[in-house]
Amino acid sequence: MSQDQDPRGVDLARERIGLSREELYLRYFALGGLTEHRTMEAFLDGTGRPLGRVDYDMLIHALNDSFSELGRNHPIPYSTSP
């Protein structure tokens, strides 16, 4: 797992704002994410491989947009990998 990817932290943040995994995936997909739903599920469960940097950042962008819609800050940092 990439050091800067924290699947449990991402999933906890998703739970904190009341998004289902399906809703998060649809928001990610709408931004252009190409990872399959089952791959994202495995990542969030901590049993899958790390996501590519671009896909991880799109997932985080979808999550952070959801926080912004609720008037909250962006709690999850984007990837720091080159």
Backbone as XML, in Angstrom:
<?xml version="1.0"?>
<chain id="A" units="angstrom">
  <residue number="1" name="MET">
    <atom name="N" x="0.858" y="-1.183" z="0.000"/>
    <atom name="CA" x="0.000" y="0.000" z="0.000"/>
    <atom name="C" x="0.894" y="1.233" z="0.000"/>
  </residue>
  <residue number="2" name="SER">
    <atom name="N" x="0.575" y="2.156" z="-0.846"/>
    <atom name="CA" x="1.303" y="3.411" z="-0.865"/>
    <atom name="C" x="1.197" y="4.074" z="0.503"/>
  </residue>
  <residue number="3" name="GLN">
    <atom name="N" x="2.295" y="4.674" z="0.939"/>
    <atom name="CA" x="2.310" y="5.278" z="2.270"/>
    <atom name="C" x="1.300" y="6.405" z="2.424"/>
  </residue>
  <residue number="4" name="ASP">
    <atom name="N" x="0.983" y="7.078" z="1.339"/>
    <atom name="CA" x="0.078" y="8.216" z="1.459"/>
    <atom name="C" x="-1.369" y="7.839" z="1.183"/>
  </residue>
  <residue number="5" name="GLN">
    <atom name="N" x="-1.667" y="6.571" z="0.985"/>
    <atom name="CA" x="-3.048" y="6.128" z="0.793"/>
    <atom name="C" x="-3.519" y="5.411" z="2.047"/>
  </residue>
  <residue number="6" name="ASP">
    <atom name="N" x="-4.525" y="5.969" z="2.673"/>
    <atom name="CA" x="-5.083" y="5.413" z="3.902"/>
    <atom name="C" x="-6.529" y="4.990" z="3.639"/>
  </residue>
  <residue number="7" name="PRO">
    <atom name="N" x="-6.738" y="3.744" z="3.201"/>
    <atom name="CA" x="-8.097" y="3.335" z="2.857"/>
    <atom name="C" x="-9.071" y="3.426" z="4.020"/>
  </residue>
  <residue number="8" name="ARG">
    <atom name="N" x="-8.612" y="3.097" z="5.219"/>
    <atom name="CA" x="-9.521" y="3.157" z="6.377"/>
    <atom name="C" x="-9.909" y="4.603" z="6.674"/>
  </residue>
  <residue number="9" name="GLY">
    <atom name="N" x="-8.973" y="5.523" z="6.564"/>
    <atom name="CA" x="-9.276" y="6.929" z="6.780"/>
    <atom name="C" x="-10.261" y="7.468" z="5.760"/>
  </residue>
  <residue number="10" name="VAL">
    <atom name="N" x="-10.107" y="7.040" z="4.511"/>
    <atom name="CA" x="-11.033" y="7.452" z="3.449"/>
    <atom name="C" x="-12.428" y="6.917" z="3.753"/>
  </residue>
  <residue number="11" name="ASP">
    <atom name="N" x="-12.499" y="5.644" z="4.144"/>
    <atom name="CA" x="-13.802" y="5.040" z="4.410"/>
    <atom name="C" x="-14.466" y="5.660" z="5.641"/>
  </residue>
  <residue number="12" name="LEU">
    <atom name="N" x="-13.678" y="5.973" z="6.656"/>
    <atom name="CA" x="-14.239" y="6.628" z="7.845"/>
    <atom name="C" x="-14.787" y="8.014" z="7.508"/>
  </residue>
  <residue number="13" name="ALA">
    <atom name="N" x="-14.059" y="8.746" z="6.663"/>
    <atom name="CA" x="-14.532" y="10.073" z="6.249"/>
    <atom name="C" x="-15.836" y="9.943" z="5.462"/>
  </residue>
  <residue number="14" name="ARG">
    <atom name="N" x="-15.915" y="8.935" z="4.603"/>
    <atom name="CA" x="-17.139" y="8.687" z="3.835"/>
    <atom name="C" x="-18.312" y="8.423" z="4.766"/>
  </residue>
  <residue number="15" name="GLU">
    <atom name="N" x="-18.075" y="7.587" z="5.775"/>
    <atom name="CA" x="-19.122" y="7.279" z="6.748"/>
    <atom name="C" x="-19.544" y="8.518" z="7.524"/>
  </residue>
  <residue number="16" name="ARG">
    <atom name="N" x="-18.568" y="9.357" z="7.861"/>
    <atom name="CA" x="-18.830" y="10.547" z="8.672"/>
    <atom name="C" x="-19.817" y="11.502" z="7.995"/>
  </residue>
  <residue number="17" name="ILE">
    <atom name="N" x="-19.796" y="11.548" z="6.675"/>
    <atom name="CA" x="-20.730" y="12.452" z="5.986"/>
    <atom name="C" x="-21.948" y="11.723" z="5.438"/>
  </residue>
  <residue number="18" name="GLY">
    <atom name="N" x="-22.055" y="10.438" z="5.714"/>
    <atom name="CA" x="-23.259" y="9.703" z="5.364"/>
    <atom name="C" x="-23.383" y="9.276" z="3.911"/>
  </residue>
  <residue number="19" name="LEU">
    <atom name="N" x="-22.260" y="9.181" z="3.205"/>
    <atom name="CA" x="-22.298" y="8.684" z="1.833"/>
    <atom name="C" x="-22.157" y="7.169" z="1.847"/>
  </residue>
  <residue number="20" name="SER">
    <atom name="N" x="-22.941" y="6.504" z="1.023"/>
    <atom name="CA" x="-22.723" y="5.072" z="0.844"/>
    <atom name="C" x="-21.498" y="4.906" z="-0.062"/>
  </residue>
  <residue number="21" name="ARG">
    <atom name="N" x="-20.956" y="3.722" z="-0.065"/>
    <atom name="CA" x="-19.838" y="3.466" z="-0.973"/>
    <atom name="C" x="-20.281" y="3.621" z="-2.423"/>
  </residue>
  <residue number="22" name="GLU">
    <atom name="N" x="-21.498" y="3.225" z="-2.708"/>
    <atom name="CA" x="-22.028" y="3.365" z="-4.069"/>
    <atom name="C" x="-22.110" y="4.842" z="-4.462"/>
  </residue>
  <residue number="23" name="GLU">
    <atom name="N" x="-22.596" y="5.685" z="-3.568"/>
    <atom name="CA" x="-22.684" y="7.121" z="-3.859"/>
    <atom name="C" x="-21.306" y="7.717" z="-4.092"/>
  </residue>
  <residue number="24" name="LEU">
    <atom name="N" x="-20.339" y="7.332" z="-3.258"/>
    <atom name="CA" x="-18.973" y="7.827" z="-3.441"/>
    <atom name="C" x="-18.430" y="7.365" z="-4.780"/>
  </residue>
  <residue number="25" name="TYR">
    <atom name="N" x="-18.669" y="6.098" z="-5.122"/>
    <atom name="CA" x="-18.184" y="5.584" z="-6.399"/>
    <atom name="C" x="-18.815" y="6.353" z="-7.565"/>
  </residue>
  <residue number="26" name="LEU">
    <atom name="N" x="-20.101" y="6.616" z="-7.508"/>
    <atom name="CA" x="-20.758" y="7.340" z="-8.594"/>
    <atom name="C" x="-20.195" y="8.753" z="-8.738"/>
  </residue>
  <residue number="27" name="ARG">
    <atom name="N" x="-19.898" y="9.399" z="-7.633"/>
    <atom name="CA" x="-19.290" y="10.738" z="-7.684"/>
    <atom name="C" x="-17.885" y="10.664" z="-8.288"/>
  </residue>
  <residue number="28" name="TYR">
    <atom name="N" x="-17.135" y="9.655" z="-7.893"/>
    <atom name="CA" x="-15.793" y="9.426" z="-8.440"/>
    <atom name="C" x="-15.879" y="9.160" z="-9.939"/>
  </residue>
  <residue number="29" name="PHE">
    <atom name="N" x="-16.788" y="8.292" z="-10.340"/>
    <atom name="CA" x="-16.954" y="7.934" z="-11.749"/>
    <atom name="C" x="-17.360" y="9.157" z="-12.573"/>
  </residue>
  <residue number="30" name="ALA">
    <atom name="N" x="-18.211" y="10.002" z="-12.018"/>
    <atom name="CA" x="-18.652" y="11.211" z="-12.711"/>
    <atom name="C" x="-17.496" y="12.179" z="-12.970"/>
  </residue>
  <residue number="31" name="LEU">
    <atom name="N" x="-16.469" y="12.104" z="-12.132"/>
    <atom name="CA" x="-15.286" y="12.945" z="-12.327"/>
    <atom name="C" x="-14.332" y="12.366" z="-13.368"/>
  </residue>
  <residue number="32" name="GLY">
    <atom name="N" x="-14.632" y="11.159" z="-13.835"/>
    <atom name="CA" x="-13.782" y="10.534" z="-14.852"/>
    <atom name="C" x="-12.989" y="9.344" z="-14.348"/>
  </residue>
  <residue number="33" name="GLY">
    <atom name="N" x="-13.247" y="8.924" z="-13.112"/>
    <atom name="CA" x="-12.541" y="7.769" z="-12.564"/>
    <atom name="C" x="-12.857" y="6.507" z="-13.344"/>
  </residue>
  <residue number="34" name="LEU">
    <atom name="N" x="-11.843" y="5.685" z="-13.547"/>
    <atom name="CA" x="-12.005" y="4.494" z="-14.371"/>
    <atom name="C" x="-11.863" y="3.183" z="-13.606"/>
  </residue>
  <residue number="35" name="THR">
    <atom name="N" x="-11.500" y="3.249" z="-12.349"/>
    <atom name="CA" x="-11.371" y="2.034" z="-11.560"/>
    <atom name="C" x="-12.745" y="1.397" z="-11.378"/>
  </residue>
  <residue number="36" name="GLU">
    <atom name="N" x="-12.801" y="0.077" z="-11.470"/>
    <atom name="CA" x="-14.067" y="-0.635" z="-11.287"/>
    <atom name="C" x="-14.549" y="-0.521" z="-9.845"/>
  </residue>
  <residue number="37" name="HIS">
    <atom name="N" x="-15.853" y="-0.614" z="-9.681"/>
    <atom name="CA" x="-16.457" y="-0.511" z="-8.354"/>
    <atom name="C" x="-15.872" y="-1.549" z="-7.390"/>
  </residue>
  <residue number="38" name="ARG">
    <atom name="N" x="-15.723" y="-2.785" z="-7.834"/>
    <atom name="CA" x="-15.211" y="-3.835" z="-6.942"/>
    <atom name="C" x="-13.764" y="-3.574" z="-6.523"/>
  </residue>
  <residue number="39" name="THR">
    <atom name="N" x="-12.988" y="-2.934" z="-7.398"/>
    <atom name="CA" x="-11.608" y="-2.584" z="-7.054"/>
    <atom name="C" x="-11.597" y="-1.508" z="-5.979"/>
  </residue>
  <residue number="40" name="MET">
    <atom name="N" x="-12.502" y="-0.526" z="-6.108"/>
    <atom name="CA" x="-12.599" y="0.512" z="-5.089"/>
    <atom name="C" x="-13.063" y="-0.080" z="-3.763"/>
  </residue>
  <residue number="41" name="GLU">
    <atom name="N" x="-14.019" y="-1.000" z="-3.807"/>
    <atom name="CA" x="-14.506" y="-1.667" z="-2.589"/>
    <atom name="C" x="-13.361" y="-2.381" z="-1.877"/>
  </residue>
  <residue number="42" name="ALA">
    <atom name="N" x="-12.565" y="-3.116" z="-2.638"/>
    <atom name="CA" x="-11.431" y="-3.848" z="-2.047"/>
    <atom name="C" x="-10.432" y="-2.866" z="-1.450"/>
  </residue>
  <residue number="43" name="PHE">
    <atom name="N" x="-10.198" y="-1.754" z="-2.126"/>
    <atom name="CA" x="-9.298" y="-0.733" z="-1.588"/>
    <atom name="C" x="-9.818" y="-0.205" z="-0.256"/>
  </residue>
  <residue number="44" name="LEU">
    <atom name="N" x="-11.101" y="0.158" z="-0.215"/>
    <atom name="CA" x="-11.682" y="0.703" z="1.014"/>
    <atom name="C" x="-11.713" y="-0.327" z="2.141"/>
  </residue>
  <residue number="45" name="ASP">
    <atom name="N" x="-11.832" y="-1.602" z="1.782"/>
    <atom name="CA" x="-11.788" y="-2.672" z="2.786"/>
    <atom name="C" x="-10.374" y="-2.916" z="3.297"/>
  </residue>
  <residue number="46" name="GLY">
    <atom name="N" x="-9.386" y="-2.391" z="2.574"/>
    <atom name="CA" x="-7.993" y="-2.627" z="2.949"/>
    <atom name="C" x="-7.468" y="-3.958" z="2.448"/>
  </residue>
  <residue number="47" name="THR">
    <atom name="N" x="-8.223" y="-4.619" z="1.576"/>
    <atom name="CA" x="-7.810" y="-5.921" z="1.066"/>
    <atom name="C" x="-7.320" y="-5.850" z="-0.370"/>
  </residue>
  <residue number="48" name="GLY">
    <atom name="N" x="-7.482" y="-4.703" z="-1.012"/>
    <atom name="CA" x="-7.096" y="-4.562" z="-2.413"/>
    <atom name="C" x="-5.773" y="-3.845" z="-2.567"/>
  </residue>
  <residue number="49" name="ARG">
    <atom name="N" x="-5.394" y="-3.723" z="-3.799"/>
    <atom name="CA" x="-4.142" y="-3.021" z="-4.112"/>
    <atom name="C" x="-4.361" y="-1.514" z="-4.011"/>
  </residue>
  <residue number="50" name="PRO">
    <atom name="N" x="-3.274" y="-0.765" z="-3.872"/>
    <atom name="CA" x="-3.416" y="0.692" z="-3.877"/>
    <atom name="C" x="-3.972" y="1.158" z="-5.220"/>
  </residue>
  <residue number="51" name="LEU">
    <atom name="N" x="-4.666" y="2.257" z="-5.193"/>
    <atom name="CA" x="-5.156" y="2.853" z="-6.429"/>
    <atom name="C" x="-4.018" y="3.625" z="-7.070"/>
  </residue>
  <residue number="52" name="GLY">
    <atom name="N" x="-4.097" y="3.788" z="-8.382"/>
    <atom name="CA" x="-3.135" y="4.665" z="-9.042"/>
    <atom name="C" x="-3.304" y="6.082" z="-8.494"/>
  </residue>
  <residue number="53" name="ARG">
    <atom name="N" x="-2.263" y="6.884" z="-8.599"/>
    <atom name="CA" x="-2.296" y="8.232" z="-8.024"/>
    <atom name="C" x="-3.457" y="9.055" z="-8.560"/>
  </residue>
  <residue number="54" name="VAL">
    <atom name="N" x="-3.689" y="9.009" z="-9.863"/>
    <atom name="CA" x="-4.762" y="9.798" z="-10.465"/>
    <atom name="C" x="-6.118" y="9.320" z="-9.955"/>
  </residue>
  <residue number="55" name="ASP">
    <atom name="N" x="-6.328" y="8.008" z="-9.925"/>
    <atom name="CA" x="-7.608" y="7.488" z="-9.444"/>
    <atom name="C" x="-7.801" y="7.757" z="-7.957"/>
  </residue>
  <residue number="56" name="TYR">
    <atom name="N" x="-6.737" y="7.647" z="-7.181"/>
    <atom name="CA" x="-6.843" y="7.954" z="-5.758"/>
    <atom name="C" x="-7.238" y="9.421" z="-5.567"/>
  </residue>
  <residue number="57" name="ASP">
    <atom name="N" x="-6.571" y="10.299" z="-6.289"/>
    <atom name="CA" x="-6.873" y="11.729" z="-6.148"/>
    <atom name="C" x="-8.286" y="12.066" z="-6.622"/>
  </residue>
  <residue number="58" name="MET">
    <atom name="N" x="-8.789" y="11.365" z="-7.648"/>
    <atom name="CA" x="-10.176" y="11.583" z="-8.079"/>
    <atom name="C" x="-11.152" y="11.105" z="-7.005"/>
  </residue>
  <residue number="59" name="LEU">
    <atom name="N" x="-10.840" y="9.984" z="-6.371"/>
    <atom name="CA" x="-11.686" y="9.488" z="-5.288"/>
    <atom name="C" x="-11.703" y="10.496" z="-4.134"/>
  </residue>
  <residue number="60" name="ILE">
    <atom name="N" x="-10.540" y="11.004" z="-3.786"/>
    <atom name="CA" x="-10.438" y="11.998" z="-2.715"/>
    <atom name="C" x="-11.151" y="13.288" z="-3.111"/>
  </residue>
  <residue number="61" name="HIS">
    <atom name="N" x="-11.028" y="13.676" z="-4.371"/>
    <atom name="CA" x="-11.720" y="14.881" z="-4.840"/>
    <atom name="C" x="-13.236" y="14.713" z="-4.699"/>
  </residue>
  <residue number="62" name="ALA">
    <atom name="N" x="-13.740" y="13.539" z="-5.077"/>
    <atom name="CA" x="-15.179" y="13.272" z="-4.939"/>
    <atom name="C" x="-15.601" y="13.347" z="-3.474"/>
  </residue>
  <residue number="63" name="LEU">
    <atom name="N" x="-14.794" y="12.810" z="-2.594"/>
    <atom name="CA" x="-15.098" y="12.844" z="-1.165"/>
    <atom name="C" x="-15.027" y="14.270" z="-0.626"/>
  </residue>
  <residue number="64" name="ASN">
    <atom name="N" x="-13.965" y="14.978" z="-0.961"/>
    <atom name="CA" x="-13.812" y="16.349" z="-0.477"/>
    <atom name="C" x="-14.891" y="17.281" z="-1.028"/>
  </residue>
  <residue number="65" name="ASP">
    <atom name="N" x="-15.330" y="17.055" z="-2.264"/>
    <atom name="CA" x="-16.455" y="17.834" z="-2.804"/>
    <atom name="C" x="-17.706" y="17.622" z="-1.955"/>
  </residue>
  <residue number="66" name="SER">
    <atom name="N" x="-17.900" y="16.396" z="-1.514"/>
    <atom name="CA" x="-19.058" y="16.091" z="-0.669"/>
    <atom name="C" x="-18.974" y="16.842" z="0.654"/>
  </residue>
  <residue number="67" name="PHE">
    <atom name="N" x="-17.777" y="16.924" z="1.223"/>
    <atom name="CA" x="-17.595" y="17.703" z="2.450"/>
    <atom name="C" x="-17.891" y="19.179" z="2.189"/>
  </residue>
  <residue number="68" name="SER">
    <atom name="N" x="-17.410" y="19.696" z="1.055"/>
    <atom name="CA" x="-17.637" y="21.106" z="0.717"/>
    <atom name="C" x="-19.121" y="21.413" z="0.568"/>
  </residue>
  <residue number="69" name="GLU">
    <atom name="N" x="-19.865" y="20.487" z="-0.032"/>
    <atom name="CA" x="-21.302" y="20.679" z="-0.193"/>
    <atom name="C" x="-22.007" y="20.815" z="1.148"/>
  </residue>
  <residue number="70" name="LEU">
    <atom name="N" x="-21.411" y="20.231" z="2.182"/>
    <atom name="CA" x="-21.980" y="20.319" z="3.524"/>
    <atom name="C" x="-21.398" y="21.491" z="4.324"/>
  </residue>
  <residue number="71" name="GLY">
    <atom name="N" x="-20.579" y="22.317" z="3.652"/>
    <atom name="CA" x="-19.984" y="23.475" z="4.310"/>
    <atom name="C" x="-18.823" y="23.132" z="5.217"/>
  </residue>
  <residue number="72" name="ARG">
    <atom name="N" x="-18.183" y="22.003" z="4.957"/>
    <atom name="CA" x="-17.045" y="21.573" z="5.772"/>
    <atom name="C" x="-15.753" y="21.693" z="4.973"/>
  </residue>
  <residue number="73" name="ASN">
    <atom name="N" x="-14.639" y="21.651" z="5.701"/>
    <atom name="CA" x="-13.313" y="21.680" z="5.069"/>
    <atom name="C" x="-13.022" y="20.360" z="4.382"/>
  </residue>
  <residue number="74" name="HIS">
    <atom name="N" x="-11.939" y="20.323" z="3.628"/>
    <atom name="CA" x="-11.483" y="19.117" z="2.949"/>
    <atom name="C" x="-10.595" y="18.329" z="3.923"/>
  </residue>
  <residue number="75" name="PRO">
    <atom name="N" x="-11.109" y="17.289" z="4.529"/>
    <atom name="CA" x="-10.356" y="16.583" z="5.562"/>
    <atom name="C" x="-9.326" y="15.575" z="5.046"/>
  </residue>
  <residue number="76" name="ILE">
    <atom name="N" x="-9.460" y="15.147" z="3.806"/>
    <atom name="CA" x="-8.588" y="14.095" z="3.303"/>
    <atom name="C" x="-7.565" y="14.706" z="2.336"/>
  </residue>
  <residue number="77" name="PRO">
    <atom name="N" x="-6.285" y="14.516" z="2.616"/>
    <atom name="CA" x="-5.262" y="15.080" z="1.727"/>
    <atom name="C" x="-5.159" y="14.284" z="0.433"/>
  </residue>
  <residue number="78" name="TYR">
    <atom name="N" x="-4.766" y="14.974" z="-0.611"/>
    <atom name="CA" x="-4.524" y="14.342" z="-1.888"/>
    <atom name="C" x="-3.189" y="13.598" z="-1.842"/>
  </residue>
  <residue number="79" name="SER">
    <atom name="N" x="-2.939" y="12.805" z="-2.849"/>
    <atom name="CA" x="-1.718" y="12.018" z="-2.931"/>
    <atom name="C" x="-0.500" y="12.927" z="-2.920"/>
  </residue>
  <residue number="80" name="THR">
    <atom name="N" x="0.563" y="12.434" z="-2.318"/>
    <atom name="CA" x="1.817" y="13.166" z="-2.337"/>
    <atom name="C" x="2.831" y="12.471" z="-3.216"/>
  </residue>
  <residue number="81" name="SER">
    <atom name="N" x="2.441" y="11.352" z="-3.834"/>
    <atom name="CA" x="3.335" y="10.620" z="-4.717"/>
    <atom name="C" x="3.501" y="11.368" z="-6.030"/>
  </residue>
  <residue number="82" name="PRO">
    <atom name="N" x="4.699" y="11.304" z="-6.597"/>
    <atom name="CA" x="4.913" y="11.972" z="-7.894"/>
    <atom name="C" x="4.171" y="11.278" z="-9.007"/>
  </residue>
</chain>
